[in-house]
Amino acid sequence: MFSLGGGEVLVILLVALIVLGPDKLPEAARKIGNVMGEIRRMSSGFQNEMRAAIEDAGRAEPPKPNLEPVPDEQKPATGDVDGPGSRSQASDDSAA
């Protein structure tokens, strides 16, 4: 991530020692280490999710299930004009 040489790291540690002092330096280094570890874990998780998404997108689409149409339920005749019983009754009247 950062390309720091040995001399640069030494200067950073010296400045941190002067600014924080010898008492707070170990605690600050521990916190920085924890934050860096968390950032690496998050980055790794993000990379894994992106790789999985790319692999899923590259695969052929799965076959679609064969869906059969479901017939509508027949409602019992209640004497409505538009009901199925009214048509057969009308055709019986005209035949007689």
Steps between C-alpha positions, in 0.01 A plus 500: 500500500759756610853464373701618799869434536681425824620858545151640454354263758775598745421871454127437552568302819734772630241772438231287667727447801560874531132595455340227713773431748623162620193436716232530232697363203431126562126566545486710181693234304257234623198706390656569160572128459139411585364756253733380224397138563132593481557690175678198351216266604240732349703533181540124472128444555413759237740342249352154564146630446600673176672186370193290584271749325719499189506119496121487536454749217733299276310175542225400262152577623341209683212334316168655578249270670215368287202681644160362410200734504262450790131495400275755667278367771136445398267703716163346589199655325314740726238617254710785360424614148863456398539163673560176310156363596315787330637421154400135502160589638448757222597248232260244652214755485562581136513132403160430654 
